[in-house]
Amino acid sequence: MKLFRPLIRLLALIAGALIGLGLFVIAVLAFLVFLLVRLLTGRKPDFQFRVNKNPWAARKPPAGEVVDVEAREVRDGPEPAPLPLRAPEQR
């Protein structure tokens, strides 16, 4: 009896380790097959998952036409006038 319980625990530990290792090997093989299929078909593997944070939100219409503008340098001018500070209005 004293030998039976530790032997069962050891067998359960070994069985769990083998199952875990088997699942890991299956996951690695599936990843490699996925990668190989993507490389052979010429598609770039896309590992980014696009999840809409709010699936009920309305879709935004596409932005209008893109306009290319010429950048210009802003010159230093006179100091801007300070904003007048007023006390908050009481309600």
Contact map, one row per residue, 1 for C-alpha under 8 A:
1111100000000000000000000000000000000000000000000000000000000000000000000000000000000000000
1111110000000000000000000000000000000000000000000000000000000000000000000000000000000000000
1111111000000000000000000000000000000000000000000000000000000000000000000000000000000000000
1111111100000000000000000000000000000000000000000000000000000000000000000000000000000000000
1111111110000000000000000000000000000000000000000000000000000000000000000000000000000000000
0111111111000000000000000000000000000000000000000000000000000000000000000000000000000000000
0011111111100000000000000000000000000000000000000000000000000000000000000000000000000000000
0001111111110000000000000000000000000000000000000000000000000000000000000000000000000000000
0000111111111000000000000000000000000000000000000000000000000000000000000000000000000000000
0000011111111100000000000000000000000000000000000000000000000000000000000000000000000000000
0000001111111110000000000000000000000000000000000000000000000000000000000000000000000000000
0000000111111111000000000000000000000000000000000000000000000000000000000000000000000000000
0000000011111111100000000000000000000000000000000000000000000000000000000000000000000000000
0000000001111111110000000000000000000000000000000000000000000000000000000000000000000000000
0000000000111111111000000000000000000000000000000000000000000000000000000000000000000000000
0000000000011111111100000000000000000000000000000000000000000000000000000000000000000000000
0000000000001111111110000000000000000000000000000000000000000000000000000000000000000000000
0000000000000111111111000000000000000000000000000000000000000000000000000000000000000000000
0000000000000011111111100000000000000000000000000000000000000000000000000000000000000000000
0000000000000001111111110000000000000000000000000000000000000000000000000000000000000000000
0000000000000000111111111000000000000000000000000000000000000000000000000000000000000000000
0000000000000000011111111100000000000000000000000000000000000000000000000000000000000000000
0000000000000000001111111110000000000000000000000000000000000000000000000000000000000000000
0000000000000000000111111111000000000000000000000000000000000000000000000000000000000000000
0000000000000000000011111111100000000000000000000000000000000000000000000000000000000000000
0000000000000000000001111111110000000000000000000000000000000000000000000000000000000000000
0000000000000000000000111111111000000000000000000000000000000000000000000000000000000000000
0000000000000000000000011111111100000000000000000000000000000000000000000000000000000000000
0000000000000000000000001111111110000000000000000000000000000000000000000000000000000000000
0000000000000000000000000111111111000000000000000000000000000000000000000000000000000000000
0000000000000000000000000011111111100000000000000000000000000000000000000000000000000000000
0000000000000000000000000001111111110000000000000000000000000000000000000000000000000000000
0000000000000000000000000000111111111000000000000000000000000000000000000000000000000000000
0000000000000000000000000000011111111100000000000000000000000000000000000000000000000000000
0000000000000000000000000000001111111110000010000000000000000000000000000000000000000000000
0000000000000000000000000000000111111111000000000000000000000000000000000000000000000000000
0000000000000000000000000000000011111111100000000000000000000000000000000000000000000000000
0000000000000000000000000000000001111111111110000000000000000000000000000000000000000000000
0000000000000000000000000000000000111111111110000000000000000000000000000000000000000000000
0000000000000000000000000000000000011111111000000000000000000000000000000000000000000000000
0000000000000000000000000000000000001111111000000000000000000000000000000000000000000000000
0000000000000000000000000000000000000111111100000000000000000000000000000000000000000000000
0000000000000000000000000000000000000111111110000000000000000000000000000000000000000000000
0000000000000000000000000000000000000110011111000000000000000000000000000000000000000000000
0000000000000000000000000000000000100110001111100000000000000000000000000000000000000000000
0000000000000000000000000000000000000000000111111000000000000000000000000000000000000000000
0000000000000000000000000000000000000000000011111000000000000000000000000000000000000000000
0000000000000000000000000000000000000000000001111100000000000000000000000000000000000000000
0000000000000000000000000000000000000000000001111110000000000000000000000000000000000000000
0000000000000000000000000000000000000000000000011111000000000000000000000000000000000000000
0000000000000000000000000000000000000000000000001111100000000000000000000000000000000000000
0000000000000000000000000000000000000000000000000111111000000000000000000000000000000000000
0000000000000000000000000000000000000000000000000011111000000000000000000000000000000000000
0000000000000000000000000000000000000000000000000001111110000000000000000000000000000000000
0000000000000000000000000000000000000000000000000001111110000000000000000000000000000000000
0000000000000000000000000000000000000000000000000000011111000000000000000000000000000000000
0000000000000000000000000000000000000000000000000000011111100000000000000000000000000000000
0000000000000000000000000000000000000000000000000000000111110000000000000000000000000000000
0000000000000000000000000000000000000000000000000000000011111000000000000000000000000000000
0000000000000000000000000000000000000000000000000000000001111100000000000000000000000000000
0000000000000000000000000000000000000000000000000000000000111110000000000000000000000000000
0000000000000000000000000000000000000000000000000000000000011111000000000000000000000000000
0000000000000000000000000000000000000000000000000000000000001111100000000000000000000000000
0000000000000000000000000000000000000000000000000000000000000111110000000000000000000000000
0000000000000000000000000000000000000000000000000000000000000011111000000000000000000000000
0000000000000000000000000000000000000000000000000000000000000001111100000000000000000000000
0000000000000000000000000000000000000000000000000000000000000000111110000000000000000000000
0000000000000000000000000000000000000000000000000000000000000000011111000000000000000000000
0000000000000000000000000000000000000000000000000000000000000000001111100000000000000000000
0000000000000000000000000000000000000000000000000000000000000000000111110000000000000000000
0000000000000000000000000000000000000000000000000000000000000000000011111000000000000000000
0000000000000000000000000000000000000000000000000000000000000000000001111100000000000000000
0000000000000000000000000000000000000000000000000000000000000000000000111110000000000000000
0000000000000000000000000000000000000000000000000000000000000000000000011111000000000000000
0000000000000000000000000000000000000000000000000000000000000000000000001111100000000000000
0000000000000000000000000000000000000000000000000000000000000000000000000111110000000000000
0000000000000000000000000000000000000000000000000000000000000000000000000011111000000000000
0000000000000000000000000000000000000000000000000000000000000000000000000001111100000000000
0000000000000000000000000000000000000000000000000000000000000000000000000000111110000000000
0000000000000000000000000000000000000000000000000000000000000000000000000000011111000000000
0000000000000000000000000000000000000000000000000000000000000000000000000000001111100000000
0000000000000000000000000000000000000000000000000000000000000000000000000000000111110000000
0000000000000000000000000000000000000000000000000000000000000000000000000000000011111000000
0000000000000000000000000000000000000000000000000000000000000000000000000000000001111100000
0000000000000000000000000000000000000000000000000000000000000000000000000000000000111110000
0000000000000000000000000000000000000000000000000000000000000000000000000000000000011111000
0000000000000000000000000000000000000000000000000000000000000000000000000000000000001111100
0000000000000000000000000000000000000000000000000000000000000000000000000000000000000111110
0000000000000000000000000000000000000000000000000000000000000000000000000000000000000011111
0000000000000000000000000000000000000000000000000000000000000000000000000000000000000001111
0000000000000000000000000000000000000000000000000000000000000000000000000000000000000000111
